[in-house]
Amino acid sequence: MRPTYLEVNLNQLKQNLANIRARVAPAKVLVILKANAYGHGVDGVAPFIAPFADYIGVAIVEEGIHLRKMGIATPILVMGGTLPEQIPDFLEFDLTLAASSLELLESAERYCATAKKRIRAHLKIDTGMERIGVREYEAEALIEKSLSCKHVEIEGIFTHFANSEVMSLRAPAKQSSAKISPLALTSPSLQLERFEEVLSIYEKRSEPHPHLRHAANSGATLLMPESYYDMVRPGVLFYGVYPARNIEKTIEVKTALTWRSKVAYSKVTRSGRGVSYGSLWRSEAESRIATIPCGYADGYFRGMTNKARVVINGKKYPQAGRICMDQFMADAGVDEIKVGDDVILLGGGITPEDLADWAGTNEYEVMTNISARVPRVFT
Ligand SMILES: *Cc1c(COP(=O)(O)O)cnc(C)c1O
């Protein structure tokens, strides 16, 4: 196997889930397996974790199909936008549709009526993301329609927060829409109020609620018990990473990833010789340069050039010179480094937060960017 690989500690993921569950019970937990399980490798994570999940969330229908083809039998919600022509896939693979528009709901009803089949759906309410979903002020028509659909079973209703991880928005005074400054962040409490408005339409109709009402992503799972309803949808938190640096850590989780490699080449570079493309790094004295067989095509961001650090033989060293597509160098100074020595790119004291800072991005992108060329090893 390739010396550069990603080690995934499945038991840690299970522990993270157990800790989340302990906090949110009796609410159910939807485990998010989109984007290759946030880069962890869905083929290893899904079979291991599915028995402990109440529901699984994916972004696109293709991810749901992949899980079904693996034999995963847990209910799967496709949370993202769906095109009408993808509706047959939901029937064939028993996937739950996010009914995010009147048109999509109508298409689903029409298709299922013709096919004489039923589809499960969760109504998607847009309370402030302005991404997909029907706004709270137009939700009544969606609900009316949903009540007349004979072939669509409305099992759930949900919304998604734009700023649930922002500590400064914690427990603000109740704001009414009229008083909000155009520059203010859309607060999760405002979004929750809007969601409540929609839920109350059901109450007025004296119809029962869809039995799965859900809203909480990781930030809200940590900070807003009032948003748990019947189910929570923590993504990054399940993977052991907090959605913001200063967030109150009301649930303990740990990352499950160790990104490993081995030194592929080791040389002493003479003082003043530029290292790598663009000669962006030069040593001031003779220096040990270790070459590591991993590059930006593996998801080791080029933007971390001259900023990242790596652990070699248990000690941290600065990355040196332009990160290439398939390799990068590190400056080990006067230390002895041999071909085959152990390297850690993530883990061993290097956190997803560190990589995010060096790359100028967030932890989500760091994890989901680790490419398919990096084998996943599940422990
Ligand atoms: C990705 C996603 C989540 C999880 O978000 P985190 O910030 O990782 O917790 C929850 N709900 C929806 C609809 C999503 O797309």
The ligand as an SDF file (V2000), in Angstrom:
LIG
                    3D

 15 15  0  0  0  0  0  0  0  0999 V2000
  -23.9210   19.3800    6.1530 C   0  0  0  0  0  0  0  0  0  0  0  0
  -25.2190   19.5890    6.8160 C   0  0  0  0  0  0  0  0  0  0  0  0
  -25.3440   19.4500    8.2130 C   0  0  0  0  0  0  0  0  0  0  0  0
  -24.1610   19.2530    9.1230 C   0  0  0  0  0  0  0  0  0  0  0  0
  -23.4750   20.4600    9.3160 O   0  0  0  0  0  0  0  0  0  0  0  0
  -22.3350   20.5700   10.4050 P   0  0  0  0  0  0  0  0  0  0  0  0
  -21.9880   22.0070   10.4550 O   0  0  0  0  0  0  0  0  0  0  0  0
  -21.1890   19.7380    9.8990 O   0  0  0  0  0  0  0  0  0  0  0  0
  -22.8850   20.0330   11.6680 O   0  0  0  0  0  0  0  0  0  0  0  0
  -26.6110   19.5090    8.7440 C   0  0  0  0  0  0  0  0  0  0  0  0
  -27.6950   19.7390    7.9680 N   0  0  0  0  0  0  0  0  0  0  0  0
  -27.5920   19.9230    6.6420 C   0  0  0  0  0  0  0  0  0  0  0  0
  -28.8270   20.2000    5.8390 C   0  0  0  0  0  0  0  0  0  0  0  0
  -26.3700   19.8690    6.0200 C   0  0  0  0  0  0  0  0  0  0  0  0
  -26.2710   20.0460    4.7060 O   0  0  0  0  0  0  0  0  0  0  0  0
  1  2  1  0
  2  3  1  0
  2 14  2  0
  3  4  1  0
  3 10  2  0
  4  5  1  0
  5  6  1  0
  6  7  2  0
  6  8  1  0
  6  9  1  0
 10 11  1  0
 11 12  2  0
 12 13  1  0
 12 14  1  0
 14 15  1  0
M  END
$$$$
